[in-house]
Amino acid sequence: MIDLLGLSLRYPQGPTLHFDDAHVPQGHTLILRGDSGSGKSTLLAILAGLLPPSQGQARVAGVAPHELPPAKRDRWRGATIGLLPQRALLSPHLSVWQHLALPYVCAGDTPDPAAIERTLRALALLPQAERLAHTLSGGQAQRVALGRALVRQPAVLLADEPTASLDDTHTHQVLALLQAQAGRATIVIATHDARAVHHLSGRPEVQTLQLATVSASTTPGAWA
């Protein structure tokens, strides 16, 4: 489902990030480990087709996203990828329910109320369904972003620090929900959270990719 081969990305006037080759079968999970600046978020952006690699290839669900024209790439991303960024990136004027309806609207489809309600209930957010995003706590906002990524049951889920702002109870809920996607979705998780690593590691369908450390003097910007 995901194949990395000879992959690297060079930042202008910055470092070149090199990624080990990897093969992640359908329904398996890849944990990305490494210090800040080692390229965890960069690799997620490449897999989502948001950044083109400088060399090598990343194939996701049989597609090399950087080879697609922009409009086709956007359609492919909407149909294939669930993306949970490091920051929740919620619109303050939309309700929780509307945020989970957004992936349907962006794809030109009719929202599925049953799927939205099921996802909200799984994330313990149903009581907040009508609340506007700017009234939520940081942990609630992160769970809304996760729900937005999961609601359409994507083939590939890319999650950047999904438990970083959550307490232990909600961390367990989020990880259980991610685990429930296994078999349906291929999951890539970038995390520093020892709780997440402990929860997910040790299963035959879970592998870890350790990214090389980049010196602080050459650390790239927002997608590090």
N, C-alpha and C positions, 0 to 999 in steps of 0.2 A: 504493500500500500504506500509506503514511503521508502525511497531509495536516495541515499546521498553518495555521490561519487566524485572524488577530486574537488570538493567544494571549497571555495574561498571567496572572501569579499575584502576588497581594499577600499578603505576610506580615503578620500582626497586629503593629502597632507596628514595622514594618520596611519594607523597600523593596518596590516593585512591579517584578517582573521581566517584561520584554517580549521576546517572541520573534518574529523575522522569519517571515513566511509561507514555507512550503516544501512541496514535493511530492517524495516519494521513491518511485519506482516499485518494483514487485516485483523482488526480487533485487538491488537497488542498495544502496549503502552511504552513510551520512551520518556525517561526522566532525564532532563538536562541539568547537569550540575556544573558548578564553576564559580569563581569569584566574580564580583561586579566587574564589568568590562571584558569578560571572556567571550562574549558573543551569544549568550543564551537568547536574549530578545531579538538579536539580529537574525539568528537562525529561524526563529518563529516567523519573522517578517519575510524571510526568503520563502519559507514553506507556504505562506499565505499569498505569495505573489505581490507583496508590497515593496520588496527590494529585489533587484536582479543581482545574481552572483557575478563576481568578476571572472571566475573560472569554475569549471566543473558543472555539475548538474544536480538539481534536486527534483525528483519526480514524486508527485503526490497524486494518489488515485489514478496512476497511469498518465499523468499530465506533467509536463515541465511548465509551470505557470509563467515563467519569464519569457517563454517563447510565444505566448498567446498575444494577439493584439489587445490593446487596453479594454475595449468594450467586451470582448469575449472573456478576458481575464476576470473582469468584474462579475460577469454572469456565472462563470465557473466558480468563483469564490462564494457567491451567494448560494449556489446550489450544493456546494461540497464542504465548505469550511465553516466551523463554528469558532469564532475568535474571541478569546477573553484577554483583553489587554491588561497591562500591569495596573493602569488607572482605569476606574470604572467608565469614565467618559459618558456620563448620562446627561441628557438634556434636562435642565432644571424645571422646565415647564411641562414635561410629560409625566403622566402617572406611571406607577410601576406596571400596571396592566398594559398601558400603551407602549412601554419599552419592549415588552415581550411580543407585542403585536408588530413592532417595527420591522423585524426581519421578513415577515410576510409582505408588508406594504412595500418594502424596498425591492422585493422580487416580483411585485405586481400580482401577488396572490391575496386571497381573502384570509384574514386571520382565523385561526382555529381556536375557538373559545375553550374547548375541552382540553386541548394540549396546553394552552396557556394556564388554565386553572390547575391542571395536573402538575405542571412544572412549579408553579407558585407554591402549591401545597408541599411538594417535595423539598423545597427550600425554606419552608416555614415562613413564607411571605404572603400567604393568602390574606391575612388581616390588613396588610399594607397595600392591597391591590389598587386602591383609589388614591393613595397618597402621592403627592408630587415628589419628584426625585430630590429636590433641594431640602426636603424635610427629613430625609433618611440619615441614619448614622453611616459611618464609613463601612462598617461590616455589612449593613443592609444593602448599601449601594453596590458592594462587591458581589453580593449574592444575586442582585438584580442583573448585573452584567453577566454573571454565569448563566442565569436563566435565559437571558437573551441569546447566549451562544448555544444553549442546549435545546431550545424549545422546538426547533425543526428537526431534531435528531440528525445532525450532520454526519457525513461519512468520516470526517476528520475533525477533531477538536484540538485546538492549539490554545494552551492556557499558560499565561505568564504570571507566576506568583499568585495562584488562585486562593491561597489561604493566608497570605501575609498579614491581612488586617482583621483576621477572625479569631474569636476566642476558641477554646478547646471544643466546646459543644458544637458550634457552627462549623468548625474545621472538620469534625467527624461527619457532620451531615453532608458537607460539600464533597468530601472524599468518598463517602458512600455513594453519592449521586454519580460522581465520576466513575467509580468502580462499576456501577450499574450500566454504564454505557459500553463497557468492555464487551467485545463480541459484535456490537453494532458499529462502534466507532473506533478508529485508530486515534490514540490520544498521545499528544506530546505536551509534557508539563515542564516548564522551567521553574525551579524552586530552590530557595535557600532553606526552606522550612523543614527542620529535622522531623517534625511530626508527620508531614506529608511523605517524606522519604521512608520513614519507618513503616507507615501504614501501607504504602504501595509496593515496597521492595520485597524480594524473597519469593515472588511468584514466577513461574516459568514464562508467563506471557509479558513480564515486565523486564525491560533492560535499561541500563543507564549509560549515558554518553557524558564522559567527563571532558569539559572544554578546557583548553590550555589558558593559563593566566596571562593577561596582557598587562604590561607595566602601567602604573597610574599615570605616568607622564604622557602616554599615548592612548589613553582610554577614549573611545569614540563617544558620541553624544547619546541622544535619547534612546537609540535602539541597542544600547550596550547590554 
